[in-house]
């Protein structure tokens, strides 16, 4: 049995990147037996610099790098910076794995792809940028399953529907566990400000909750799905409902958390209006008839969107073949370990094209 080696170059070594490295090490025997494949991490880059080993960073060193980063330390000493304006250190036969949350990786990805490298993205920003970048990144040798629901097979399901010749007329999805939690609390009558503060304390939100409340993360996921349907649109074309007014952007996080109680009454009224008649409150993305939206909706409790737990993720596809009973993918749509598992699945899938 011949074992084929696939080189990987990591962009980012945060929680998801480190979980992915651990999963790769744990799955070595399975990959060799099931896929006749060995995955070698030949480079890891973050904002501090890059660690390179053309023959593969050994498992002992990966464990040490994981430990250092987990303690808040840099990857290592004497790191080399990546010059994004010059030829990158990424091998042309590698798969670039982007687990960051920045569009600063786009030049590296485009340069590596121009030389034949593949790319697996957990990072939504490169795919929600310009249409030119979207075309260049997604044209070939690319996977991005975890950009819209961690390891939930949302992207692969949509690709299967499109490849089968089915026509997708509507996509509806709850794509944020954070906003799902807040919607559930509002539905139960919890004051909005209290719900936001508790969500932050529980670690459900970003350090600045406005990054979640603004709806842009859901909008980016919706944009990616819309572009897969062939909509030639940009983020500016997505209709986004923010759960706080723009004038609160100038506040510090601490000031916002104090002032957010001023939204209790209007958010309670909004929730009451949308849940009239027993509907369930959801923050959902909707793509239909060329229009892409993200905002609060009232969902009938017997629909796919209304029947899930508020903190779960779901995407429902209404198509020619799934018209009266939409095809749905649902489950846990967030978390570092589950996201890393989806990235690993993408990597193994992409090796068939390399």
C-alpha positions as CSV (number, residue, x, y, z in Angstrom):
1,X,0.0,0.0,0.0
2,X,1.5,3.3,-1.1
3,X,0.9,6.2,1.3
4,X,0.6,9.6,-0.4
5,X,1.8,12.7,1.4
6,X,-0.1,16.0,1.2
7,X,1.6,19.2,2.5
8,X,-0.5,21.7,4.5
9,X,0.3,25.3,5.3
10,X,-1.7,26.8,8.1
11,X,-2.7,30.5,8.1
12,X,-3.6,31.1,11.8
13,X,-2.9,28.9,14.8
14,X,-5.7,30.0,17.2
15,X,-8.3,27.7,18.8
16,X,-9.5,26.2,15.5
17,X,-6.0,25.8,14.0
18,X,-4.6,24.1,17.1
19,X,-7.6,21.8,17.3
20,X,-7.1,20.9,13.7
21,X,-3.4,20.1,14.3
22,X,-4.4,17.8,17.2
23,X,-7.0,16.1,15.1
24,X,-4.6,15.5,12.2
25,X,-2.1,13.9,14.6
26,X,-4.9,11.7,16.2
27,X,-6.2,10.6,12.8
28,X,-2.9,9.6,11.2
29,X,-3.5,5.8,11.4
30,X,-7.1,6.2,10.1
31,X,-6.0,8.4,7.2
32,X,-3.3,6.0,6.2
33,X,-5.6,3.0,6.3
34,X,-8.8,4.6,4.9
35,X,-7.3,7.1,2.5
36,X,-3.7,6.0,1.9
37,X,-2.8,9.5,3.0
38,X,-0.5,11.3,5.3
39,X,-1.0,15.0,6.1
40,X,2.2,17.0,6.8
41,X,2.0,20.5,8.2
42,X,5.0,22.2,6.6
43,X,4.2,25.8,7.7
44,X,2.3,27.7,10.3
45,X,1.9,31.5,10.0
46,X,0.2,34.0,12.3
47,X,0.4,37.7,13.0
48,X,3.8,37.2,14.7
49,X,5.5,35.3,11.8
50,X,5.9,31.9,10.3
51,X,7.4,28.5,11.3
52,X,8.6,26.4,8.3
53,X,9.8,22.9,7.9
54,X,9.7,21.6,4.3
55,X,9.8,18.0,5.4
56,X,6.9,18.5,7.9
57,X,6.8,19.9,11.4
58,X,7.1,16.8,13.6
59,X,4.3,15.9,16.1
60,X,6.5,16.8,19.1
61,X,7.1,20.3,17.8
62,X,3.4,20.7,16.9
63,X,2.5,19.8,20.5
64,X,5.0,22.3,21.8
65,X,3.7,25.0,19.5
66,X,0.1,24.2,20.6
67,X,1.2,24.5,24.3
68,X,3.0,27.8,23.7
69,X,0.0,29.4,21.9
70,X,-2.4,28.0,24.5
71,X,-0.4,29.9,27.1
72,X,-0.7,33.1,25.1
73,X,2.9,33.0,23.9
74,X,4.2,33.4,20.3
75,X,4.7,30.4,18.1
76,X,8.4,30.4,18.7
77,X,11.6,32.5,18.8
78,X,13.2,34.2,15.8
79,X,10.1,34.0,13.6
80,X,10.3,35.0,10.0
81,X,7.6,37.5,8.9
82,X,5.5,36.8,5.8
83,X,5.9,39.5,3.2
84,X,2.5,39.6,1.6
85,X,3.8,41.8,-1.3
86,X,6.4,39.2,-2.4
87,X,6.4,35.6,-3.3
88,X,5.0,33.6,-0.4
89,X,6.7,30.7,1.3
90,X,3.8,28.4,0.6
91,X,4.7,25.4,-1.6
92,X,2.8,25.1,-4.8
93,X,1.8,21.6,-4.0
94,X,0.4,22.5,-0.6
95,X,-3.2,23.1,0.6
96,X,-3.5,26.4,2.3
97,X,-5.7,26.2,5.4
98,X,-7.1,29.5,6.6
99,X,-8.6,29.5,10.1
100,X,-8.1,33.2,10.7
101,X,-10.8,35.9,10.9
102,X,-9.1,38.5,8.7
103,X,-9.0,39.5,5.1
104,X,-5.3,40.1,5.3
105,X,-4.8,36.5,4.2
106,X,-6.3,37.2,0.7
107,X,-3.0,38.2,-1.0
108,X,-1.3,35.1,0.2
109,X,-4.2,32.9,-0.8
110,X,-4.4,34.4,-4.3
111,X,-0.6,34.2,-4.8
112,X,-0.5,30.6,-3.7
113,X,-3.5,29.6,-5.9
114,X,-1.8,31.3,-8.9
115,X,1.0,28.7,-8.5
116,X,-1.4,25.7,-8.2
117,X,-1.9,25.4,-4.4
118,X,-5.3,24.4,-3.0
119,X,-7.2,26.2,-0.3
120,X,-9.5,25.2,2.6
121,X,-11.3,28.1,4.3
122,X,-12.9,28.4,7.7
123,X,-12.4,32.1,7.3
124,X,-15.5,33.8,5.7
125,X,-13.9,37.1,4.9
126,X,-12.0,36.2,1.7
127,X,-15.2,34.7,0.3
128,X,-17.3,37.7,1.3
129,X,-15.0,40.2,-0.3
130,X,-14.9,41.3,-3.9
131,X,-16.4,39.2,-6.6
132,X,-13.0,39.1,-8.3
133,X,-11.5,37.4,-5.2
134,X,-14.5,35.1,-4.9
135,X,-14.0,33.9,-8.5
136,X,-10.3,33.4,-8.1
137,X,-10.5,31.5,-4.9
138,X,-13.5,29.3,-5.6
139,X,-12.8,28.4,-9.3
140,X,-10.9,25.2,-8.5
141,X,-9.0,23.4,-5.7
142,X,-11.1,25.0,-3.0
143,X,-13.3,24.0,-0.1
144,X,-15.2,26.2,2.4
145,X,-17.6,23.9,4.2
146,X,-17.1,25.5,7.7
147,X,-17.8,29.0,6.6
148,X,-21.5,28.6,7.0
149,X,-22.1,26.2,9.9
150,X,-19.0,24.7,11.4
151,X,-19.0,21.0,10.4
152,X,-22.6,21.0,9.3
153,X,-22.7,19.8,5.6
154,X,-24.4,23.0,4.4
155,X,-22.0,23.8,1.5
156,X,-21.7,20.2,0.3
157,X,-25.5,19.8,0.4
158,X,-26.0,22.9,-1.7
159,X,-23.3,21.7,-4.2
160,X,-25.1,18.4,-4.4
161,X,-28.4,20.0,-5.1
162,X,-26.9,22.2,-7.8
163,X,-24.9,19.4,-9.4
164,X,-28.0,17.3,-9.6
165,X,-29.7,19.8,-11.7
166,X,-32.2,20.8,-9.0
167,X,-33.3,24.4,-8.9
168,X,-33.0,26.1,-5.5
169,X,-35.7,28.8,-5.1
170,X,-35.2,29.7,-1.5
171,X,-32.6,29.3,1.3
172,X,-33.5,30.1,4.9
173,X,-31.3,29.6,7.8
174,X,-30.5,30.4,11.4
175,X,-26.7,30.7,11.3
176,X,-25.7,32.2,14.6
177,X,-25.8,30.4,17.9
178,X,-25.3,33.8,19.7
179,X,-28.2,35.5,18.0
180,X,-30.2,32.3,18.4
181,X,-29.6,32.4,22.2
182,X,-30.6,36.1,22.3
183,X,-33.7,35.4,20.2
184,X,-34.8,32.7,22.6
185,X,-34.3,34.9,25.6
186,X,-36.3,37.7,24.0
187,X,-39.0,35.3,23.2
188,X,-39.1,34.3,26.9
189,X,-39.4,37.9,28.0
190,X,-35.9,38.5,29.2
191,X,-34.9,42.2,28.9
192,X,-32.6,42.6,25.9
193,X,-29.8,44.3,27.9
194,X,-29.8,41.5,30.5
195,X,-29.7,38.9,27.8
196,X,-26.7,40.5,26.1
197,X,-24.7,40.8,29.3
198,X,-25.4,37.2,30.3
199,X,-24.5,36.0,26.8
200,X,-21.2,37.8,27.1
201,X,-20.5,36.4,30.5
202,X,-21.2,32.9,29.2
203,X,-18.7,33.4,26.3
204,X,-21.5,33.2,23.7
205,X,-20.5,36.6,22.2
206,X,-17.4,38.2,20.9
207,X,-15.5,40.3,23.4
208,X,-17.4,43.2,21.9
209,X,-21.0,41.9,21.6
210,X,-21.8,44.4,18.8
211,X,-19.8,42.2,16.4
212,X,-22.6,39.6,16.8
213,X,-25.5,42.0,17.3
214,X,-24.7,43.8,14.1
215,X,-25.7,40.8,12.0
216,X,-22.7,41.1,9.6
217,X,-21.4,37.6,10.4
218,X,-24.8,36.1,9.4
219,X,-24.9,38.3,6.4
220,X,-21.5,37.1,5.2
221,X,-22.7,33.5,5.5
222,X,-25.8,34.4,3.5
223,X,-23.7,36.1,0.9
224,X,-21.5,33.0,0.4
225,X,-24.7,30.9,-0.1
226,X,-26.2,33.5,-2.5
227,X,-23.0,33.6,-4.6
228,X,-23.1,29.8,-4.8
229,X,-26.5,30.2,-6.4
230,X,-25.0,32.6,-8.9
231,X,-26.1,35.9,-7.4
232,X,-23.4,38.4,-8.5
233,X,-23.8,40.6,-5.3
234,X,-21.6,42.2,-2.7
235,X,-22.0,42.8,1.0
236,X,-23.5,46.2,0.3
237,X,-26.4,44.4,-1.4
238,X,-27.3,42.3,1.6
239,X,-30.1,43.8,3.7
240,X,-29.0,43.5,7.3
241,X,-31.0,44.2,10.5
242,X,-28.7,45.3,13.3
243,X,-30.0,44.7,16.8
244,X,-28.6,48.0,18.0
245,X,-28.5,51.5,16.4
246,X,-25.4,52.8,14.6
247,X,-24.9,55.7,17.0
248,X,-23.9,53.2,19.6
249,X,-20.8,52.2,17.6
250,X,-18.9,55.2,19.1
251,X,-19.3,53.8,22.7
252,X,-16.7,51.7,24.4
253,X,-17.6,48.1,25.2
254,X,-18.2,49.0,28.8
255,X,-20.4,52.0,27.9
256,X,-22.4,49.9,25.4
257,X,-23.1,47.3,28.1
258,X,-24.4,50.0,30.3
259,X,-26.4,51.7,27.6
260,X,-27.9,48.6,26.0
261,X,-30.8,48.6,28.5
262,X,-32.1,51.6,26.5
263,X,-33.0,49.0,23.9
264,X,-35.2,46.9,26.2
265,X,-38.5,48.4,25.3
266,X,-38.1,48.6,21.5
267,X,-36.7,45.1,21.4
268,X,-39.5,43.7,23.5
269,X,-42.0,45.3,21.2
270,X,-40.2,43.9,18.1
271,X,-40.2,40.4,19.7
272,X,-43.9,40.7,20.6
273,X,-44.9,41.7,17.1
274,X,-42.9,38.8,15.5
275,X,-44.1,36.1,17.9
276,X,-47.8,37.0,17.7
277,X,-49.9,33.9,17.2
278,X,-47.3,31.6,18.8
279,X,-44.5,32.1,16.3
280,X,-40.9,31.5,17.3
281,X,-38.4,34.4,17.2
282,X,-35.3,33.7,15.1
283,X,-32.5,35.7,13.6
284,X,-32.4,34.3,10.1
285,X,-30.8,34.7,6.7
286,X,-33.1,34.5,3.7
287,X,-32.1,34.2,0.0
288,X,-34.9,34.3,-2.6
289,X,-35.6,36.0,-5.9
290,X,-32.2,37.7,-6.1
291,X,-32.7,39.2,-2.6
292,X,-30.4,38.4,0.3
293,X,-31.4,39.4,3.9
294,X,-30.4,38.9,7.5
295,X,-32.7,39.8,10.3
296,X,-35.3,38.9,12.9
297,X,-38.3,36.9,11.7
298,X,-41.2,35.1,13.3
299,X,-41.3,31.5,12.3
300,X,-44.2,29.1,12.5
301,X,-43.4,26.5,15.2
302,X,-44.1,23.6,12.8
303,X,-41.6,24.8,10.1
304,X,-38.0,23.8,9.9
305,X,-36.8,27.1,11.2
306,X,-39.3,27.3,14.0
307,X,-38.9,23.8,15.3
308,X,-35.2,23.8,16.2
309,X,-33.7,24.8,19.5
310,X,-32.9,28.5,19.4
311,X,-29.2,27.9,19.8
312,X,-28.9,25.4,17.0
313,X,-28.1,26.2,13.4
314,X,-30.2,25.2,10.5
315,X,-30.3,25.8,6.8
316,X,-33.4,24.8,4.8
317,X,-33.4,24.5,1.0
318,X,-36.6,24.9,-0.9
319,X,-36.1,23.4,-4.4
320,X,-38.0,21.9,-7.3
321,X,-37.6,18.5,-5.8
322,X,-38.0,19.6,-2.2
323,X,-40.8,22.1,-2.6
324,X,-43.5,21.3,0.0
325,X,-41.0,19.9,2.5
326,X,-37.7,21.7,2.3
327,X,-34.4,19.8,2.7
328,X,-32.8,20.9,6.0
329,X,-29.4,20.5,7.6
330,X,-29.3,21.3,11.3
331,X,-27.4,20.7,14.4
332,X,-24.5,22.3,16.3
333,X,-23.2,25.1,14.2
334,X,-20.3,26.4,16.2
335,X,-17.3,25.4,18.4
336,X,-13.6,25.1,17.8
337,X,-13.4,21.3,17.8
338,X,-16.4,20.7,15.6
339,X,-15.2,23.5,13.2
340,X,-11.8,21.9,13.0
341,X,-13.3,18.5,12.2
342,X,-15.1,20.1,9.3
343,X,-11.9,21.7,8.1
344,X,-10.2,18.3,8.3
345,X,-12.9,16.7,6.2
346,X,-12.5,19.4,3.6
347,X,-8.7,18.8,3.5
348,X,-9.1,15.1,2.9
349,X,-11.7,15.7,0.3
350,X,-9.5,18.2,-1.6
351,X,-6.5,15.9,-1.7
352,X,-8.3,14.1,-4.5
353,X,-7.9,17.2,-6.7
354,X,-4.2,17.9,-5.8
